[in-house]
Amino acid sequence: MNIGVINESSKIENRAGLTPSSVSLLVEKGLTVYVQAGAGLKAGYTNEEYVAQGAKIVFTKDEVFGRSD
């Protein structure tokens, strides 16, 4: 199964759809997680933190939607 995380479009929303530690748990279960570049920045998470936990970074929402189930 492929999971996707996109950037929040609301200017007042600072949460991320998944944290890097959540990504790690999903990847350990055999899922693939695609994160839009910068999706965690407002919540304090870098792209590198997501990659370190097994996420794959993509650059547009369309890429996330196209790869997610």
Contact map, one row per residue, 1 for C-alpha under 8 A:
111000000000000000000000000001110000000000000000000000000000000000011
111100000000000000000000000000111100000000000000000000000000000000111
111110000000000000000000000000111100000000000000000000000000000000011
011111000000000000000000000000001111000000000000000000000000000110110
001111100000000111000000000000001111001000000000000000000000000100000
000111110000000010000000000000000011001000000000000000000000100100000
000011111000000100000000000000000001111100000000000000000000100000000
000001111110111100000000000000000000001000000000000000000000000000000
000000111110100000000000000000000000000000000000000000000000000000000
000000011111100000000000000000000000000000000000000000000000000000000
000000011111110000000000000000000000000000000000000000000000000000000
000000000111110000000000000000000000000000000000000000000000000000000
000000011111111000000000000000000000000000000000000000000000000000000
000000010011111100000000000000000000000001100000000000000000000000000
000000010000111110000000000000000000000101100000000000000000000000000
000010110000011111100000000000000000001101100000000000000000000000000
000011000000001111100000000000000000000100000000000000000000000000000
000010000000000111110110000000000000000000000000000000000000000000000
000000000000000111111110000000000000000100001000010000000000000000000
000000000000000001111111000000000000000000001000110010000000000000000
000000000000000000111111100000000000000000000000000010000000000000000
000000000000000001111111110000000000000000000000000000000000000000000
000000000000000001111111111000001000000000000000010011100000000000000
000000000000000000011111111100000000000000000000000011100000000000000
000000000000000000001111111110000000000000000000000000000000000000000
000000000000000000000111111111111000000000000000000000000000000000000
000000000000000000000011111111111000000000000000000011100000000000000
000000000000000000000001111111100000000000000000000000000000000000000
000000000000000000000000111111100000000000000000000000000000000000000
100000000000000000000000011111110000000000000000000000000000000000000
111000000000000000000000011111111000000000000000000000000000000000000
111000000000000000000000011001111100000000000000000000110000000000000
011110000000000000000010011000111110000000000000000001110000000000000
011110000000000000000000000000011111000000000000000000111100000100110
000111000000000000000000000000001111101000000000010000111100000100000
000111100000000000000000000000000111111000000000000000001111100100000
000000100000000000000000000000000011111000000010000000001111000000000
000000100000000000000000000000000001111110000110000000000000000000000
000011110000000100000000000000000011111111000010000000000000000000000
000000100000001110100000000000000000011111111110000000000000000000000
000000000000000000000000000000000000011111111110000000000000000000000
000000000000011100000000000000000000001111111000000000000000000000000
000000000000011100000000000000000000000111111000000000000000000000000
000000000000000000000000000000000000000111111100000000000000000000000
000000000000000000110000000000000000000111111110110000000000000000000
000000000000000000000000000000000000010110011111110000000000000000000
000000000000000000000000000000000000111110001111111000001000000000000
000000000000000000000000000000000000000000000111111100000000000000000
000000000000000000010000000000000000000000001111111110000000000000000
000000000000000000110010000000000010000000001111111111110000000000000
000000000000000000000000000000000000000000000011111111111000000000000
000000000000000000000000000000000000000000000001111111100000000000000
000000000000000000011011001000000000000000000000111111100000000000000
000000000000000000000011001000001000000000000000011111110000000000000
000000000000000000000011001000011110000000000000011111111000000000000
000000000000000000000000000000011110000000000000011001111100000000000
000000000000000000000000000000000111100000000010001000111110000000000
000000000000000000000000000000000111100000000000000000011111001100000
000000000000000000000000000000000001100000000000000000001111101100000
000000000000000000000000000000000001100000000000000000000111111100000
000001100000000000000000000000000001000000000000000000000011111110000
000000000000000000000000000000000000000000000000000000000001111111000
000000000000000000000000000000000000000000000000000000000111111111100
000111000000000000000000000000000111000000000000000000000111111111110
000100000000000000000000000000000000000000000000000000000000111111111
000000000000000000000000000000000000000000000000000000000000011111110
010100000000000000000000000000000100000000000000000000000000001111111
111100000000000000000000000000000100000000000000000000000000000111111
111000000000000000000000000000000000000000000000000000000000000010111
